[in-house]
Amino acid sequence: MTAKATKMENMQAKKKAMTNKKIPMRQCVGCGEMKEKRELIRVLKIAENEIVLDETGKKNGRGAYLCRSAECFKKAKKSKGLERSLKTAIPEEIYEKLQEEMERIETR
């Protein structure tokens, strides 16, 4: 093989590798299903008792992922999946606030 032929093969291999981008997958703490990151909502622990929804998925802090359904939120609350993932106890009033935000996002 000539040097020119191997160079062309290398260029074709690089081009093929660039088109096969890896899709980030995350697991829902409610149902346990693996889904694409963009399909899920990130619940974020910013400070000791500050837990918010991160719609962008880019904020700093410890995060857990939920499907965009009320059913998965209920399962995560019942199984304490959010508490385990965020490594903190979550008071009932924060669960209520998160549920209101989830309902707001669901209606979009």
PyMOL commands that set and color helices and strands:
alter all, ss='L'
color gray80, all
select helices_A, chain A and resi 3-19+37-39+70-79+81-86+92-106
alter helices_A, ss='H'
color red, helices_A
select strands_A, chain A and resi 25-27+34-36+41-47+50-54+62-66
alter strands_A, ss='S'
color yellow, strands_A
deselect
rebuild
show_as cartoon
